[in-house]
Amino acid sequence: MKRRLSIALVITIAVCVLCSFNASAYTYYDISSVLNGKNPSYSSDPSNSGGVYLCADTGDSSIFWRISSSGAQSISFNRDGLNRVAFSGCGSRVAAVLTGTQVSQNGSSISQLQVFTHDFTTRNSSINTINSTILDEYGFALGKNCYYILQNDLKTIKVYSLKGTYQYSVTTYHPVYRLIFDNSGNNLFIMYDGGVYMLKGNTLYDFGKIKTPISLIGKSALSSADGAVYTVSGNSMSYICSVPSSKAAYLSGRVYYPSGSIIYSVDKSGEPFSSLDTGAGINYITVAGGRIIAVNDEKLISINPTEFSNLEKETQPASTTSRPSNSPSKSESDSISSQNSNSTNSGYNGKGGVSSSVYFVDNASMTINGIKSPTTIAKFKQNINYSGYKASFVSYSGSAKTSGNVGTGFIATFSGADLKSYTLIVPGDITGEGNINSRDVRLYMKVLCSAQQLQEPYLQASDINGDGICDTLDLVIAARQ
């Protein structure tokens, strides 16, 4: 039995409702009202017809924005008491998934999803009622002529037409945590812990192990957590270069990445050659409509690539040009059943005598992350470059350690010409014991039930899949260990 919910739809449609300001080097939009709303979120479509899409809730209403080459457009609608759990944009459309509808079927109460879509070109809106589950805000992606919903079993992706008609399902081998649709290549990228699938038509391809989280940064282009940039052509993925940031954008053969308020551009060699100072720190960078889009706490900045200034060689920042050891030159063109990629993570090396091609050495926060469980002190030392230094270790309880496993909260001190102390982080080890066991799983449950809170560095260690939050997916991964 289906019951179609009636929601008060479009209240207003406005063009250029967000304040647009012209500066000497770029155009920016004041989006503070969006970011200050409830549950703010945004997505982007790097195709020529796409844009940047923002959404926020105010009371019982939700407001969507689309910012493209033609300016800004908005739409507001009343959710009629339902909860918005996901949001996506593609081309001229935006869509949201709403929960909270209960119906009776064969004497049982079942939950239904409401999928709201709006086309800014035709100004048509619709709501579809479907019997489905959804993982969370990352389990939804709007495509050209359909939308994709990741079920809460983490492995089933259901495909629906824009009218809400069920089309087909795809089942993955790995638990999935995020869906992103690439309008440029008409492909769905499916992120799992440490890798990415591509759904082309109804065929699934596995591109193998890549450091997650993974982002869509341009037309058929992806970036990984360690700053590696890849492009996708057909059923193959090729490594381009690496930059010293997991935030990146790819446009016309060039890679752009932020460092504070400055955005640098590099070519395929990874050598920076131009820059632009936006005047404010950048939280997010992407591509839309042939322009670089940067977002901070207040503004969305739209930049023409021609506005970048060439760098003097001596002022160029150090580049990361080496190929990550886990970067595939291309993926196999066979379907998922033929894939079996193995790899080693490549981290952004620290400077000043302590670095690693396996772990992530952060000299700003003085942490070393990405240590797999279990890792012995001897193995850890093998994976660290610390020439000219002597290493010593203290556990989270304050006792000196010379053997056994390293754990979250351990302090590794490297003494030589100077003294460097790093806090170690083992993703999933939130008890500091050096491995992931039932005690970690029980603590995850308490955290997710708000019965206990984690402090750093254990809070950072709780984010196993690298998506920036501690949630049920991290618990699932920990329970598999």
URNORTA-V323251 format. One record per backbone hydrogen bond with DSSP energy under -1.0 kcal/mol. NH is the residue of the N-H (numbers start at 1). CO is the residue of the C=O. E is the energy in kcal/mol with one decimal. If there is no record, write none. Layout:
NH/CO/E ; NH/CO/E
//
This chain:
11/76/-2.6 ; 14/74/-1.0 ; 16/72/-7.5 ; 21/28/-2.9 ; 23/26/-2.7 ; 27/302/-2.3 ; 28/21/-2.2 ; 29/300/-2.8 ; 30/19/-2.0 ; 31/298/-2.5 ; 35/31/-2.4 ; 36/32/-1.9 ; 37/34/-1.4 ; 38/57/-2.5 ; 41/55/-2.1 ; 43/53/-2.1 ; 45/51/-2.4 ; 50/47/-1.6 ; 52/67/-2.5 ; 53/43/-3.1 ; 54/65/-1.9 ; 55/41/-2.3 ; 56/63/-1.6 ; 57/38/-2.9 ; 58/61/-2.6 ; 61/58/-2.2 ; 62/77/-2.3 ; 63/56/-2.6 ; 64/75/-2.8 ; 65/54/-2.7 ; 66/73/-2.3 ; 67/52/-2.9 ; 68/71/-2.8 ; 71/68/-2.0 ; 73/66/-2.2 ; 74/14/-1.5 ; 75/64/-2.0 ; 77/62/-2.2 ; 78/8/-2.1 ; 79/60/-2.9 ; 82/79/-1.5 ; 83/99/-2.5 ; 85/97/-2.8 ; 86/97/-1.1 ; 88/95/-2.2 ; 90/93/-2.2 ; 93/90/-2.4 ; 94/118/-2.0 ; 95/88/-2.5 ; 96/116/-2.4 ; 97/86/-1.8 ; 98/114/-3.3 ; 99/83/-2.5 ; 103/110/-2.4 ; 105/108/-3.5 ; 108/105/-1.9 ; 110/103/-2.8 ; 112/101/-2.1 ; 113/130/-2.7 ; 114/98/-2.4 ; 115/128/-2.8 ; 116/96/-2.5 ; 117/126/-2.4 ; 118/94/-2.3 ; 119/124/-2.5 ; 120/92/-3.0 ; 123/119/-2.2 ; 126/117/-2.2 ; 128/115/-2.2 ; 130/113/-2.5 ; 132/130/-1.0 ; 135/150/-2.1 ; 139/136/-1.9 ; 141/148/-1.9 ; 143/146/-3.0 ; 147/160/-2.3 ; 148/141/-2.8 ; 149/158/-2.4 ; 150/139/-3.0 ; 151/156/-3.1 ; 154/151/-2.0 ; 157/170/-2.8 ; 158/149/-2.6 ; 159/168/-2.8 ; 160/147/-2.5 ; 161/165/-2.6 ; 164/161/-2.3 ; 167/159/-3.3 ; 170/157/-2.2 ; 172/155/-2.3 ; 176/154/-3.3 ; 177/191/-2.7 ; 178/191/-1.2 ; 179/138/-2.1 ; 180/189/-2.4 ; 182/187/-3.5 ; 186/182/-1.1 ; 187/182/-1.7 ; 188/199/-2.0 ; 189/180/-3.3 ; 190/197/-2.2 ; 191/178/-2.6 ; 192/195/-2.2 ; 195/192/-2.2 ; 196/208/-1.1 ; 197/190/-3.1 ; 198/205/-2.5 ; 199/188/-3.1 ; 200/203/-2.7 ; 203/200/-2.0 ; 205/198/-2.6 ; 207/196/-2.3 ; 210/194/-1.8 ; 215/223/-2.4 ; 217/221/-2.1 ; 221/218/-1.6 ; 222/230/-2.5 ; 223/215/-2.1 ; 224/228/-2.1 ; 225/211/-2.2 ; 227/224/-1.8 ; 229/241/-2.8 ; 230/222/-3.0 ; 231/238/-2.4 ; 232/220/-3.0 ; 233/236/-2.5 ; 236/233/-2.2 ; 238/231/-2.9 ; 240/229/-3.2 ; 243/227/-2.1 ; 245/243/-1.6 ; 249/256/-2.1 ; 250/217/-2.4 ; 251/254/-2.6 ; 254/251/-1.6 ; 255/266/-2.4 ; 256/249/-3.2 ; 257/264/-2.3 ; 259/262/-3.1 ; 262/259/-1.7 ; 263/276/-2.8 ; 264/257/-2.9 ; 265/274/-2.3 ; 266/255/-2.8 ; 270/267/-2.0 ; 273/265/-2.2 ; 274/265/-1.1 ; 275/309/-2.3 ; 276/263/-1.7 ; 278/261/-2.7 ; 282/260/-1.6 ; 283/295/-2.8 ; 284/295/-1.6 ; 286/293/-2.7 ; 288/291/-2.0 ; 289/47/-1.2 ; 291/288/-1.4 ; 292/303/-2.6 ; 293/286/-2.9 ; 294/301/-2.4 ; 295/284/-2.9 ; 296/299/-2.3 ; 300/29/-2.4 ; 301/294/-3.7 ; 302/27/-3.9 ; 303/292/-3.0 ; 307/304/-2.5 ; 308/305/-1.4 ; 309/275/-2.8 ; 311/273/-2.6 ; 315/312/-1.6 ; 316/313/-1.3 ; 327/324/-2.0 ; 336/204/-2.3 ; 338/335/-2.2 ; 339/336/-1.7 ; 355/385/-1.9 ; 360/369/-2.7 ; 362/367/-2.9 ; 366/362/-1.2 ; 367/362/-1.5 ; 368/423/-2.2 ; 369/360/-2.2 ; 371/425/-1.4 ; 377/404/-2.5 ; 380/376/-2.7 ; 381/377/-2.4 ; 382/378/-1.5 ; 383/379/-1.3 ; 385/355/-3.3 ; 389/386/-2.1 ; 390/415/-2.4 ; 392/413/-1.9 ; 394/411/-1.8 ; 395/399/-3.1 ; 398/395/-1.9 ; 401/393/-2.7 ; 406/375/-2.7 ; 409/424/-2.4 ; 410/407/-2.0 ; 411/394/-2.8 ; 412/422/-2.8 ; 413/392/-2.7 ; 414/420/-3.5 ; 415/390/-2.5 ; 416/418/-2.1 ; 420/414/-2.4 ; 422/412/-2.9 ; 423/366/-2.3 ; 424/410/-2.8 ; 425/368/-2.4 ; 428/461/-3.0 ; 429/426/-2.5 ; 430/428/-1.3 ; 441/437/-1.8 ; 442/438/-2.5 ; 443/439/-1.9 ; 444/440/-2.5 ; 445/441/-2.1 ; 446/442/-1.9 ; 447/443/-2.4 ; 448/444/-2.8 ; 449/445/-1.5 ; 450/447/-1.6 ; 451/446/-2.9 ; 452/446/-1.0 ; 458/455/-1.1 ; 459/455/-1.3 ; 461/457/-2.0 ; 462/458/-1.3 ; 463/460/-1.1 ; 464/462/-1.5 ; 475/471/-1.5 ; 476/472/-2.4 ; 477/473/-2.2 ; 478/474/-2.6 ; 479/475/-2.4 ; 480/476/-1.0 ; 481/478/-1.2
//
